[in-house]
Amino acid sequence: MTTDTTDAYAPGRRSRARQTLNKVPEVTLYFWVIKVLCTTVGETAADLLNDNLGMGLTNTSYLMSALLVVTLVFQFRARSYVPGLYWLSVVLISVVGTLISDNLTDNLGVPLQTTTVVFAVALAITFFAWYASERTLSIHSIRTARRESFYWLAILFTFALGTSAGDLTAEKLNLGYWLSAIVFAALIAAVALAHRTLDFNAVWSFWIAYVLTRPLGASLGDYLSQPTADGGLGLGTVGTSVLFLVVILGLVVFLTRTRRDVTEDDLLEASGARRLSPSEG
């Protein structure tokens, strides 16, 4: 599933838009696999820090939010897509998105119906402001700080929305971990099929699938980590978090070495920049 590549910058503004290479990866199978793994880690890591290590929801939220801010500072300072830095940001923002939803429901007692609607509205407002400012929601042209700001804000709200919507579905339908995962996987497949066969808008296909992968990953995480008596496999939050982090690390190292999730245009631009370096030195 890919997204629209239209760049709405006028010629006079294009040079400013291309001061950096695209700051996010190409949407490939690797992208979706790592994204689902990150959502699973977001669920299990939040539970690990909050419950198993006894940090509590509030302290865990402060710690992970601080780590996210620091990581995003480096992400924004980077001049191109760096796999390790980008996916670390995604892992942390998945944890923080989960914690935001949990804080509202557990600490403040806000109903899941309300948080689901609030995050959906917040995401819609973000998209509206993004499009009004940039005339595109394409992730193939995240080349300026403003576009990157909209991008990461949208990512945060997708994780928070996915958490609330997933928890709401689990509570209302009581499907269980494995069946819930199948339901959300089927919905993602339906979106992909609509995009490929019915020409459903590529940008909206991407963002709908991005939201749905959050409850899919959470269902998988719960299935693996929860005790067998509760319908899980009993790996625990520690085992599940470590397992998925190792897989994420392996894939990120692979992508760093092969550059398979970097567009051809960005590779050519990067090569051109490197060829200029010796003469500039």
TAPE-V659902 format. One record per run of one state. SS is the DSSP state (alpha for helix, beta for strand, coil for the rest). FROM is the first residue (numbers start at 0). TO is the last residue. Records with the same first field share a line. If there is no record, write none. Layout:
SS = FROM-TO ; FROM-TO
This chain:
coil = 0-9 ; 17-27 ; 52-54 ; 77-81 ; 107-110 ; 134-137 ; 141-143 ; 173-175 ; 197-200 ; 225-226 ; 230-234 ; 258-262 ; 280-280
alpha = 10-16 ; 28-51 ; 55-76 ; 82-106 ; 111-133 ; 138-140 ; 144-172 ; 176-196 ; 201-224 ; 227-229 ; 235-257 ; 263-279
